[in-house]
C-alpha cells in the first residue's frame, strides 16, 4: 500500500483544498525540504472518492468495487516527483516516503 509510512504534503499552499483555501485558522502551512527521489505525486481526488465509497460517506452508498477501482486508478496514475508536470492532477498530493527530520521543516516567513 503506497499510502503507508508516508508524510502527505502539497506541492504549494494553493493546492490545499482541505483547509478551505486557507480559510481555516487552525491550519498551518509549513515548508519542507526532502530528497526528490523520496516523493511520489498522486491525484488525491481518486483516493478521496475511494474512501467515500468504502465508508459510505459524502452521500455515496457503500460500494467496495467502486472503492477498489478508484484506489487502483490512484496507484496506477501516481508518478515520481521528477515526472510530475503542473496540471497533471486536479488535486496533487505528494507522498514523502519515511519521516521528515525537524531540521528539514520551517515556518514560512509570510505565515501568520
MOPAC internal coordinates of N, CA, C and O (Angstrom, degrees):
PM7 1SCF
backbone

  N    0.0000 0     0.00 0     0.00 0    0    0    0
  C    1.4668 1     0.00 0     0.00 0    1    0    0
  C    1.5122 1   108.31 1     0.00 0    2    1    0
  O    1.2310 1   120.46 1   -60.73 1    3    2    1
  N    1.3235 1   116.72 1   119.27 1    3    2    1
  C    1.4669 1   120.66 1  -174.32 1    5    3    2
  C    1.5156 1   113.52 1   -73.74 1    6    5    3
  O    1.2310 1   119.32 1   169.17 1    7    6    5
  N    1.3263 1   118.91 1   -10.83 1    7    6    5
  C    1.4607 1   121.31 1   179.48 1    9    7    6
  C    1.5336 1   112.97 1   -92.13 1   10    9    7
  O    1.2310 1   119.83 1  -179.46 1   11   10    9
  N    1.3171 1   117.94 1     0.54 1   11   10    9
  C    1.4709 1   121.17 1   179.18 1   13   11   10
  C    1.5278 1   109.86 1   -90.60 1   14   13   11
  O    1.2310 1   120.67 1   -41.40 1   15   14   13
  N    1.3179 1   116.33 1   138.60 1   15   14   13
  C    1.4592 1   121.16 1   175.61 1   17   15   14
  C    1.5211 1   113.99 1    70.23 1   18   17   15
  O    1.2310 1   120.47 1  -149.82 1   19   18   17
  N    1.3432 1   116.71 1    30.18 1   19   18   17
  C    1.4658 1   119.73 1   179.70 1   21   19   18
  C    1.5238 1   110.18 1  -125.94 1   22   21   19
  O    1.2310 1   121.35 1   -18.05 1   23   22   21
  N    1.3197 1   115.03 1   161.95 1   23   22   21
  C    1.4588 1   122.68 1   172.05 1   25   23   22
  C    1.5293 1   105.49 1  -107.53 1   26   25   23
  O    1.2310 1   120.45 1   -49.50 1   27   26   25
  N    1.3264 1   116.75 1   130.50 1   27   26   25
  C    1.4605 1   121.70 1  -178.89 1   29   27   26
  C    1.5172 1   109.48 1   -89.90 1   30   29   27
  O    1.2310 1   121.05 1   -48.80 1   31   30   29
  N    1.3321 1   115.60 1   131.20 1   31   30   29
  C    1.4608 1   121.04 1  -177.72 1   33   31   30
  C    1.5262 1   109.51 1  -137.82 1   34   33   31
  O    1.2310 1   121.30 1   -15.73 1   35   34   33
  N    1.3241 1   115.13 1   164.27 1   35   34   33
  C    1.4638 1   122.47 1   171.96 1   37   35   34
  C    1.5103 1   107.60 1  -105.14 1   38   37   35
  O    1.2310 1   120.45 1   -29.53 1   39   38   37
  N    1.3262 1   116.74 1   150.47 1   39   38   37
  C    1.4649 1   119.97 1   175.22 1   41   39   38
  C    1.5174 1   111.16 1   -67.26 1   42   41   39
  O    1.2310 1   121.33 1   145.98 1   43   42   41
  N    1.3324 1   115.05 1   -34.02 1   43   42   41
  C    1.4639 1   121.04 1   177.85 1   45   43   42
  C    1.5186 1   107.85 1  -154.06 1   46   45   43
  O    1.2310 1   120.36 1   -21.70 1   47   46   45
  N    1.2987 1   116.91 1   158.30 1   47   46   45
  C    1.4640 1   121.76 1  -176.59 1   49   47   46
  C    1.5280 1   112.19 1   -56.76 1   50   49   47
  O    1.2310 1   119.77 1   143.88 1   51   50   49
  N    1.3106 1   118.04 1   -36.12 1   51   50   49
  C    1.4507 1   122.02 1  -179.11 1   53   51   50
  C    1.5184 1   114.21 1   -64.07 1   54   53   51
  O    1.2310 1   119.64 1   161.08 1   55   54   53
  N    1.3262 1   118.30 1   -18.92 1   55   54   53
  C    1.4631 1   122.10 1   179.75 1   57   55   54
  C    1.5290 1   111.96 1   -80.23 1   58   57   55
  O    1.2310 1   120.14 1   168.79 1   59   58   57
  N    1.3141 1   117.34 1   -11.21 1   59   58   57
  C    1.4635 1   122.46 1  -176.97 1   61   59   58
  C    1.5259 1   110.69 1   -74.84 1   62   61   59
  O    1.2310 1   120.65 1   -77.04 1   63   62   61
  N    1.3310 1   116.36 1   102.96 1   63   62   61
  C    1.4602 1   121.18 1   177.89 1   65   63   62
  C    1.5330 1   111.55 1   -94.24 1   66   65   63
  O    1.2310 1   120.33 1   168.75 1   67   66   65
  N    1.3120 1   116.97 1   -11.25 1   67   66   65
  C    1.4622 1   120.38 1  -176.29 1   69   67   66
  C    1.5186 1   113.74 1   -76.24 1   70   69   67
  O    1.2310 1   120.29 1   149.10 1   71   70   69
  N    1.3122 1   117.05 1   -30.90 1   71   70   69
  C    1.4626 1   118.76 1  -177.01 1   73   71   70
  C    1.5183 1   112.07 1   -92.57 1   74   73   71
  O    1.2310 1   120.43 1  -163.14 1   75   74   73
  N    1.3269 1   116.78 1    16.86 1   75   74   73
  C    1.4613 1   119.59 1   177.92 1   77   75   74
  C    1.5131 1   112.51 1    70.35 1   78   77   75
  O    1.2310 1   120.62 1  -140.17 1   79   78   77
  N    1.3318 1   116.42 1    39.83 1   79   78   77
  C    1.4610 1   119.41 1   179.45 1   81   79   78
  C    1.5127 1   113.15 1    68.04 1   82   81   79
  O    1.2310 1   120.70 1  -149.54 1   83   82   81
  N    1.3262 1   116.27 1    30.46 1   83   82   81
  C    1.4490 1   120.29 1   179.90 1   85   83   82
  C    1.5144 1   113.36 1    81.98 1   86   85   83
  O    1.2310 1   120.22 1  -168.61 1   87   86   85
  N    1.3305 1   117.18 1    11.39 1   87   86   85
  C    1.4600 1   121.54 1  -177.44 1   89   87   86
  C    1.5288 1   113.19 1   -85.19 1   90   89   87
  O    1.2310 1   119.96 1   171.88 1   91   90   89
  N    1.3237 1   117.69 1    -8.12 1   91   90   89
  C    1.4612 1   119.96 1   179.47 1   93   91   90
  C    1.5239 1   109.02 1   -91.41 1   94   93   91
  O    1.2310 1   120.11 1   -63.53 1   95   94   93
  N    1.3200 1   117.39 1   116.47 1   95   94   93
  C    1.4634 1   120.08 1  -174.31 1   97   95   94
  C    1.5292 1   114.25 1   -67.83 1   98   97   95
  O    1.2310 1   119.71 1   163.08 1   99   98   97
  N    1.3326 1   118.16 1   -16.92 1   99   98   97
  C    1.4611 1   119.27 1  -178.69 1  101   99   98
  C    1.5302 1   112.34 1   -89.00 1  102  101   99
  O    1.2310 1   119.55 1  -178.66 1  103  102  101
  N    1.3220 1   118.46 1     1.34 1  103  102  101
  C    1.4529 1   121.72 1   176.41 1  105  103  102
  C    1.5203 1   108.82 1   -93.83 1  106  105  103
  O    1.2310 1   120.76 1   -45.11 1  107  106  105
  N    1.3277 1   116.14 1   134.89 1  107  106  105
  C    1.4577 1   121.97 1   176.80 1  109  107  106
  C    1.5285 1   107.23 1  -123.54 1  110  109  107
  O    1.2310 1   120.86 1   -52.27 1  111  110  109
  N    1.2926 1   115.96 1   127.73 1  111  110  109
  C    1.4564 1   120.48 1   177.65 1  113  111  110
  C    1.5224 1   108.83 1   -93.64 1  114  113  111
  O    1.2310 1   121.13 1   -42.86 1  115  114  113
  N    1.3274 1   115.44 1   137.14 1  115  114  113
  C    1.4545 1   122.28 1  -179.58 1  117  115  114
  C    1.5158 1   109.71 1  -123.26 1  118  117  115
  O    1.2310 1   120.19 1   -27.85 1  119  118  117
  N    1.3009 1   117.24 1   152.15 1  119  118  117
  C    1.4605 1   122.31 1   172.31 1  121  119  118
  C    1.5192 1   107.56 1   -95.28 1  122  121  119
  O    1.2310 1   120.70 1   -44.31 1  123  122  121
  N    1.3295 1   116.27 1   135.69 1  123  122  121
  C    1.4608 1   120.56 1   176.59 1  125  123  122
  C    1.5213 1   108.69 1  -127.28 1  126  125  123
  O    1.2310 1   120.88 1   -30.46 1  127  126  125
  N    1.3075 1   115.92 1   149.54 1  127  126  125
  C    1.4622 1   122.07 1   177.73 1  129  127  126
  C    1.5255 1   107.93 1  -123.99 1  130  129  127
  O    1.2310 1   120.85 1   -63.69 1  131  130  129
  N    1.3186 1   115.98 1   116.31 1  131  130  129
  C    1.4634 1   121.60 1   179.08 1  133  131  130
  C    1.5209 1   109.24 1  -136.43 1  134  133  131
  O    1.2310 1   121.14 1   -14.83 1  135  134  133
  N    1.3160 1   115.42 1   165.17 1  135  134  133
  C    1.4522 1   120.66 1   178.60 1  137  135  134
  C    1.5307 1   109.12 1   -69.30 1  138  137  135
  O    1.2310 1   120.85 1   -45.10 1  139  138  137
  N    1.3185 1   115.98 1   134.90 1  139  138  137
  C    1.4584 1   121.90 1  -176.81 1  141  139  138
  C    1.5311 1   112.32 1   -57.69 1  142  141  139
  O    1.2310 1   120.19 1   144.18 1  143  142  141
  N    1.3328 1   117.24 1   -35.82 1  143  142  141
  C    1.4599 1   119.18 1  -176.31 1  145  143  142
  C    1.5384 1   113.15 1   -71.81 1  146  145  143
  O    1.2310 1   119.92 1   174.42 1  147  146  145
  N    1.3247 1   117.76 1    -5.58 1  147  146  145
  C    1.4696 1   121.70 1   174.77 1  149  147  146
  C    1.5291 1   111.58 1   -90.98 1  150  149  147
  O    1.2310 1   120.08 1   177.63 1  151  150  149
  N    1.3364 1   117.46 1    -2.37 1  151  150  149
  C    1.4602 1   121.76 1  -171.22 1  153  151  150
  C    1.5224 1   113.01 1  -109.61 1  154  153  151
  O    1.2310 1   121.90 1   -43.37 1  155  154  153
  N    1.3194 1   113.96 1   136.63 1  155  154  153
  C    1.4545 1   123.11 1   174.56 1  157  155  154
  C    1.5271 1   106.24 1  -125.84 1  158  157  155
  O    1.2310 1   119.90 1   -41.95 1  159  158  157
  N    1.3260 1   117.80 1   138.05 1  159  158  157
  C    1.4592 1   121.31 1   179.05 1  161  159  158
  C    1.5259 1   108.03 1  -110.01 1  162  161  159
  O    1.2310 1   121.20 1   -48.00 1  163  162  161
  N    1.3306 1   115.30 1   132.00 1  163  162  161
  C    1.4654 1   120.71 1  -178.92 1  165  163  162
  C    1.5256 1   109.08 1  -136.78 1  166  165  163
  O    1.2310 1   121.02 1   -19.28 1  167  166  165
  N    1.3272 1   115.65 1   160.72 1  167  166  165
  C    1.4616 1   120.56 1   179.64 1  169  167  166
  C    1.5223 1   109.18 1   -87.67 1  170  169  167
  O    1.2310 1   121.11 1   -72.23 1  171  170  169
  N    1.3269 1   115.49 1   107.77 1  171  170  169
  C    1.4548 1   121.25 1  -177.07 1  173  171  170
  C    1.5281 1   112.81 1   -60.94 1  174  173  171
  O    1.2310 1   119.84 1   155.36 1  175  174  173
  N    1.3290 1   117.91 1   -24.64 1  175  174  173
  C    1.4694 1   120.43 1   179.80 1  177  175  174
  C    1.5234 1   111.19 1   -59.23 1  178  177  175
  O    1.2310 1   120.06 1   139.43 1  179  178  177
  N    1.3507 1   117.49 1   -40.57 1  179  178  177
  C    1.4625 1   120.02 1   179.74 1  181  179  178
  C    1.5227 1   111.75 1   -61.41 1  182  181  179
  O    1.2310 1   120.31 1   131.25 1  183  182  181
  N    1.3342 1   117.01 1   -48.75 1  183  182  181
  C    1.4633 1   119.31 1  -175.43 1  185  183  182
  C    1.5247 1   110.90 1   -72.88 1  186  185  183
  O    1.2310 1   119.96 1   148.85 1  187  186  185
  N    1.3285 1   117.68 1   -31.15 1  187  186  185
  C    1.4664 1   120.28 1   176.92 1  189  187  186
  C    1.5219 1   110.48 1   -63.63 1  190  189  187
  O    1.2310 1   120.45 1   134.43 1  191  190  189
  N    1.3270 1   116.75 1   -45.57 1  191  190  189
  C    1.4581 1   120.53 1   177.67 1  193  191  190
  C    1.5305 1   111.43 1   -65.63 1  194  193  191
  O    1.2310 1   120.65 1   140.79 1  195  194  193
  N    1.3247 1   116.36 1   -39.21 1  195  194  193
  C    1.4713 1   119.92 1   178.18 1  197  195  194
  C    1.5253 1   110.44 1   -58.89 1  198  197  195
  O    1.2310 1   120.35 1   136.41 1  199  198  197
  N    1.3230 1   116.94 1   -43.59 1  199  198  197
  C    1.4618 1   120.99 1   179.05 1  201  199  198
  C    1.5233 1   111.46 1   -66.35 1  202  201  199
  O    1.2310 1   120.27 1   141.76 1  203  202  201
  N    1.3277 1   117.09 1   -38.24 1  203  202  201
  C    1.4623 1   120.27 1   178.48 1  205  203  202
  C    1.5304 1   111.10 1   -62.57 1  206  205  203
  O    1.2310 1   120.22 1   138.02 1  207  206  205
  N    1.3381 1   117.18 1   -41.98 1  207  206  205
  C    1.4698 1   119.89 1   178.18 1  209  207  206
  C    1.5268 1   111.30 1   -72.01 1  210  209  207
  O    1.2310 1   120.35 1   147.50 1  211  210  209
  N    1.3104 1   116.94 1   -32.50 1  211  210  209
  C    1.4628 1   119.96 1   178.44 1  213  211  210
  C    1.5251 1   111.51 1   -69.30 1  214  213  211
  O    1.2310 1   120.60 1   142.39 1  215  214  213
  N    1.3258 1   116.47 1   -37.61 1  215  214  213
  C    1.4657 1   121.62 1  -175.05 1  217  215  214
  C    1.5252 1   113.61 1  -102.04 1  218  217  215
  O    1.2310 1   120.28 1  -178.26 1  219  218  217
  N    1.3290 1   117.06 1     1.74 1  219  218  217
  C    1.4733 1   121.54 1  -177.77 1  221  219  218
  C    1.5288 1   110.32 1    53.63 1  222  221  219
  O    1.2310 1   120.82 1  -126.07 1  223  222  221
  N    1.3157 1   116.04 1    53.93 1  223  222  221
  C    1.4673 1   120.51 1   179.32 1  225  223  222
  C    1.5267 1   109.85 1  -119.51 1  226  225  223
  O    1.2310 1   120.76 1    -9.45 1  227  226  225
  N    1.3074 1   116.16 1   170.55 1  227  226  225
  C    1.4562 1   120.94 1   179.91 1  229  227  226
  C    1.5200 1   113.20 1    65.32 1  230  229  227
  O    1.2310 1   120.53 1  -153.81 1  231  230  229
  N    1.3401 1   116.60 1    26.19 1  231  230  229
  C    1.4611 1   120.57 1   179.46 1  233  231  230
  C    1.5155 1   114.22 1    80.26 1  234  233  231
  O    1.2310 1   120.36 1  -176.39 1  235  234  233
  N    1.3300 1   116.91 1     3.61 1  235  234  233
  C    1.4606 1   120.03 1  -179.80 1  237  235  234
  C    1.5376 1   110.22 1   -93.65 1  238  237  235
  O    1.2310 1   120.37 1   -35.70 1  239  238  237
  N    1.3363 1   116.90 1   144.30 1  239  238  237
  C    1.4661 1   119.13 1   175.38 1  241  239  238
  C    1.5308 1   109.50 1   -73.69 1  242  241  239
  O    1.2310 1   120.21 1   -24.62 1  243  242  241
  N    1.3065 1   117.21 1   155.38 1  243  242  241
  C    1.4638 1   120.09 1   175.28 1  245  243  242
  C    1.5226 1   108.03 1   -65.48 1  246  245  243
  O    1.2310 1   120.69 1   -51.89 1  247  246  245
  N    1.3228 1   116.29 1   128.11 1  247  246  245
  C    1.4538 1   121.52 1  -177.78 1  249  247  246
  C    1.5257 1   108.19 1  -147.02 1  250  249  247
  O    1.2310 1   119.90 1   -88.61 1  251  250  249
  N    1.3353 1   117.80 1    91.39 1  251  250  249
  C    1.4716 1   121.04 1  -177.52 1  253  251  250
  C    1.5308 1   113.75 1   -58.46 1  254  253  251
  O    1.2310 1   119.93 1   144.89 1  255  254  253
  N    1.3318 1   117.74 1   -35.11 1  255  254  253
  C    1.4701 1   120.14 1  -179.60 1  257  255  254
  C    1.5262 1   110.83 1   -67.78 1  258  257  255
  O    1.2310 1   120.12 1   136.54 1  259  258  257
  N    1.3255 1   117.37 1   -43.46 1  259  258  257
  C    1.4687 1   120.58 1   176.80 1  261  259  258
  C    1.5269 1   109.87 1   -61.81 1  262  261  259
  O    1.2310 1   120.54 1   137.79 1  263  262  261
  N    1.3184 1   116.58 1   -42.21 1  263  262  261
  C    1.4597 1   120.78 1   178.88 1  265  263  262
  C    1.5282 1   110.93 1   -61.31 1  266  265  263
  O    1.2310 1   120.50 1   136.06 1  267  266  265
  N    1.3247 1   116.66 1   -43.94 1  267  266  265
  C    1.4662 1   120.88 1   179.95 1  269  267  266
  C    1.5286 1   111.04 1   -63.41 1  270  269  267
  O    1.2310 1   120.32 1   134.46 1  271  270  269
  N    1.3290 1   116.99 1   -45.54 1  271  270  269
  C    1.4668 1   120.67 1  -178.80 1  273  271  270
  C    1.5314 1   112.14 1   -65.00 1  274  273  271
  O    1.2310 1   120.30 1   138.43 1  275  274  273
  N    1.3228 1   117.03 1   -41.57 1  275  274  273
  C    1.4643 1   120.09 1   178.35 1  277  275  274
  C    1.5232 1   111.29 1   -67.40 1  278  277  275
  O    1.2310 1   120.09 1   142.87 1  279  278  277
  N    1.3304 1   117.43 1   -37.13 1  279  278  277
  C    1.4672 1   121.31 1   176.17 1  281  279  278
  C    1.5243 1   110.55 1   -63.45 1  282  281  279
  O    1.2310 1   120.78 1   139.98 1  283  282  281
  N    1.3210 1   116.11 1   -40.02 1  283  282  281
  C    1.4622 1   120.37 1   178.25 1  285  283  282
  C    1.5280 1   111.02 1   -66.29 1  286  285  283
  O    1.2310 1   119.95 1   139.50 1  287  286  285
  N    1.3264 1   117.70 1   -40.50 1  287  286  285
  C    1.4712 1   120.89 1   176.71 1  289  287  286
  C    1.5272 1   110.11 1   -61.91 1  290  289  287
  O    1.2310 1   120.17 1   139.78 1  291  290  289
  N    1.3218 1   117.29 1   -40.22 1  291  290  289
  C    1.4617 1   122.70 1   177.28 1  293  291  290
  C    1.5284 1   110.24 1   -57.97 1  294  293  291
  O    1.2310 1   121.01 1   130.22 1  295  294  293
  N    1.3311 1   115.68 1   -49.78 1  295  294  293
  C    1.4739 1   120.40 1  -179.41 1  297  295  294
  C    1.5281 1   111.66 1   -66.57 1  298  297  295
  O    1.2310 1   120.72 1   136.09 1  299  298  297
  N    1.3422 1   116.23 1   -43.91 1  299  298  297
  C    1.4649 1   120.59 1  -173.82 1  301  299  298
  C    1.5299 1   112.96 1   -68.92 1  302  301  299
  O    1.2310 1   119.87 1   152.56 1  303  302  301
  N    1.3103 1   117.85 1   -27.44 1  303  302  301
  C    1.4673 1   120.10 1  -176.60 1  305  303  302
  C    1.5247 1   113.54 1   -97.56 1  306  305  303
  O    1.2310 1   119.82 1   171.93 1  307  306  305
  N    1.3232 1   117.94 1    -8.07 1  307  306  305
  C    1.4724 1   121.10 1   178.77 1  309  307  306
  C    1.5295 1   109.74 1   -63.25 1  310  309  307
  O    1.2310 1   121.10 1   -35.11 1  311  310  309
  N    1.3230 1   115.51 1   144.89 1  311  310  309
  C    1.4625 1   120.97 1  -178.67 1  313  311  310
  C    1.5270 1   109.99 1  -134.34 1  314  313  311
  O    1.2310 1   120.28 1   -26.74 1  315  314  313
  N    1.3331 1   117.07 1   153.26 1  315  314  313
  C    1.4677 1   118.87 1   171.59 1  317  315  314
  C    1.5241 1   109.71 1   -60.57 1  318  317  315
  O    1.2310 1   120.25 1   -29.35 1  319  318  317
  N    1.3167 1   117.14 1   150.65 1  319  318  317
  C    1.4632 1   121.36 1  -179.33 1  321  319  318
  C    1.5297 1   111.08 1   -54.25 1  322  321  319
  O    1.2310 1   119.99 1   143.87 1  323  322  321
  N    1.3194 1   117.63 1   -36.13 1  323  322  321
  C    1.4713 1   121.14 1  -178.81 1  325  323  322
  C    1.5299 1   112.41 1   -64.08 1  326  325  323
  O    1.2310 1   119.93 1   159.52 1  327  326  325
  N    1.3336 1   117.75 1   -20.48 1  327  326  325
  C    1.4645 1   121.49 1  -179.03 1  329  327  326
  C    1.5307 1   112.61 1  -101.47 1  330  329  327
  O    1.2310 1   120.43 1   174.82 1  331  330  329
  N    1.3210 1   116.78 1    -5.18 1  331  330  329
  C    1.4605 1   120.24 1  -177.51 1  333  331  330
  C    1.5209 1   110.42 1   -75.21 1  334  333  331
  O    1.2310 1   120.92 1   -41.56 1  335  334  333
  N    1.3509 1   115.85 1   138.44 1  335  334  333
  C    1.4571 1   121.05 1   172.78 1  337  335  334
  C    1.5223 1   108.30 1  -124.83 1  338  337  335
  O    1.2310 1   120.86 1   -33.82 1  339  338  337
  N    1.2915 1   115.95 1   146.18 1  339  338  337
  C    1.4592 1   121.74 1  -178.15 1  341  339  338
  C    1.5295 1   110.54 1   -55.64 1  342  341  339
  O    1.2310 1   120.86 1   -45.53 1  343  342  341
  N    1.3322 1   115.95 1   134.47 1  343  342  341
  C    1.4546 1   121.30 1   179.73 1  345  343  342
  C    1.5114 1   114.34 1    89.90 1  346  345  343
  O    1.2310 1   120.01 1   175.12 1  347  346  345
  N    1.3186 1   117.58 1    -4.88 1  347  346  345
  C    1.4618 1   121.42 1  -179.30 1  349  347  346
  C    1.5312 1   111.50 1   -61.50 1  350  349  347
  O    1.2310 1   120.58 1   142.75 1  351  350  349
  N    1.3327 1   116.50 1   -37.25 1  351  350  349
  C    1.4562 1   122.05 1  -179.13 1  353  351  350
  C    1.5240 1   109.74 1  -126.37 1  354  353  351
  O    1.2310 1   120.86 1   -30.34 1  355  354  353
  N    1.3327 1   115.97 1   149.66 1  355  354  353
  C    1.4673 1   120.02 1   176.38 1  357  355  354
  C    1.5234 1   111.11 1   -67.71 1  358  357  355
  O    1.2310 1   120.83 1   138.24 1  359  358  357
  N    1.3241 1   116.02 1   -41.76 1  359  358  357
  C    1.4594 1   121.00 1  -179.05 1  361  359  358
  C    1.5372 1   108.39 1  -132.38 1  362  361  359
  O    1.2310 1   120.41 1   -99.76 1  363  362  361
  N    1.3317 1   116.83 1    80.24 1  363  362  361
  C    1.4622 1   118.69 1  -178.42 1  365  363  362
  C    1.5258 1   111.97 1   -72.16 1  366  365  363
  O    1.2310 1   121.21 1   -48.76 1  367  366  365
  N    1.3269 1   115.30 1   131.24 1  367  366  365
  C    1.4638 1   119.84 1   172.17 1  369  367  366
  C    1.5155 1   107.41 1  -120.38 1  370  369  367
  O    1.2310 1   121.11 1   -35.26 1  371  370  369
  N    1.3178 1   115.48 1   144.74 1  371  370  369
  C    1.4523 1   121.13 1   179.66 1  373  371  370
  C    1.5163 1   107.88 1  -103.04 1  374  373  371
  O    1.2310 1   120.75 1   -53.95 1  375  374  373
  N    1.3053 1   116.16 1   126.05 1  375  374  373
  C    1.4599 1   122.15 1   176.50 1  377  375  374
  C    1.5201 1   106.92 1  -102.05 1  378  377  375
  O    1.2310 1   120.66 1   -66.83 1  379  378  377
  N    1.3206 1   116.34 1   113.17 1  379  378  377
  C    1.4653 1   122.10 1  -179.52 1  381  379  378
  C    1.5223 1   107.67 1   -98.46 1  382  381  379
  O    1.2310 1   120.64 1   -61.49 1  383  382  381
  N    1.3253 1   116.39 1   118.51 1  383  382  381
  C    1.4620 1   120.68 1  -179.75 1  385  383  382
  C    1.5190 1   110.43 1   -67.62 1  386  385  383
  O    1.2310 1   120.74 1   -48.72 1  387  386  385
  N    1.3325 1   116.18 1   131.28 1  387  386  385
  C    1.4550 1   121.43 1   176.36 1  389  387  386
  C    1.5173 1   113.39 1    81.87 1  390  389  387
  O    1.2310 1   121.55 1    11.26 1  391  390  389
  N    1.3033 1   114.64 1  -168.74 1  391  390  389
  C    1.4572 1   121.92 1  -178.37 1  393  391  390
  C    1.5281 1   110.91 1   -85.70 1  394  393  391
  O    1.2310 1   121.46 1   -17.73 1  395  394  393
  N    1.3171 1   114.81 1   162.27 1  395  394  393
  C    1.4637 1   121.17 1   173.51 1  397  395  394
  C    1.5230 1   106.78 1  -114.40 1  398  397  395
  O    1.2310 1   120.67 1   -59.20 1  399  398  397
  N    1.3142 1   116.33 1   120.80 1  399  398  397
  C    1.4620 1   121.30 1  -177.95 1  401  399  398
  C    1.5262 1   110.69 1   -62.99 1  402  401  399
  O    1.2310 1   119.87 1   -36.29 1  403  402  401
  N    1.3283 1   117.86 1   143.71 1  403  402  401
  C    1.4721 1   120.86 1  -179.68 1  405  403  402
  C    1.5225 1   113.92 1   -54.61 1  406  405  403
  O    1.2310 1   120.12 1   146.06 1  407  406  405
  N    1.3228 1   117.38 1   -33.94 1  407  406  405
  C    1.4690 1   119.06 1  -179.32 1  409  407  406
  C    1.5314 1   112.81 1   -74.65 1  410  409  407
  O    1.2310 1   120.20 1   177.66 1  411  410  409
  N    1.3467 1   117.23 1    -2.34 1  411  410  409
  C    1.4643 1   122.61 1   177.66 1  413  411  410
  C    1.5305 1   111.74 1  -103.24 1  414  413  411
  O    1.2310 1   120.75 1  -173.38 1  415  414  413
  N    1.3493 1   116.18 1     6.62 1  415  414  413
  C    1.4627 1   122.54 1  -178.67 1  417  415  414
  C    1.5191 1   108.46 1  -118.77 1  418  417  415
  O    1.2310 1   120.67 1   -44.36 1  419  418  417
  N    1.3486 1   116.33 1   135.64 1  419  418  417
  C    1.4619 1   118.41 1   177.42 1  421  419  418
  C    1.5271 1   109.27 1  -144.16 1  422  421  419
  O    1.2310 1   121.44 1   -25.70 1  423  422  421
  N    1.3098 1   114.85 1   154.30 1  423  422  421
  C    1.4584 1   121.80 1   174.41 1  425  423  422
  C    1.5190 1   107.18 1   -86.23 1  426  425  423
  O    1.2310 1   119.64 1   -54.45 1  427  426  425
  N    1.3307 1   118.29 1   125.55 1  427  426  425
  C    1.4678 1   119.61 1   179.90 1  429  427  426
  C    1.5212 1   111.94 1   -60.34 1  430  429  427
  O    1.2310 1   120.33 1   -30.39 1  431  430  429
  N    1.3134 1   116.98 1   149.61 1  431  430  429
  C    1.4690 1   121.69 1  -178.74 1  433  431  430
  C    1.5131 1   112.40 1   -62.05 1  434  433  431
  O    1.2310 1   119.89 1   149.85 1  435  434  433
  N    1.3429 1   117.82 1   -30.15 1  435  434  433
  C    1.4545 1   120.09 1  -178.19 1  437  435  434
  C    1.5232 1   113.36 1   -88.74 1  438  437  435
  O    1.2310 1   120.22 1  -172.86 1  439  438  437
  N    1.3506 1   117.18 1     7.14 1  439  438  437
  C    1.4709 1   120.59 1   179.01 1  441  439  438
  C    1.5278 1   110.09 1   -72.04 1  442  441  439
  O    1.2310 1   121.23 1   -36.20 1  443  442  441
  N    1.3237 1   115.24 1   143.80 1  443  442  441
  C    1.4654 1   119.61 1   178.97 1  445  443  442
  C    1.5081 1   111.05 1   -82.56 1  446  445  443
  O    1.2310 1   120.10 1   180.00 1  447  446  445

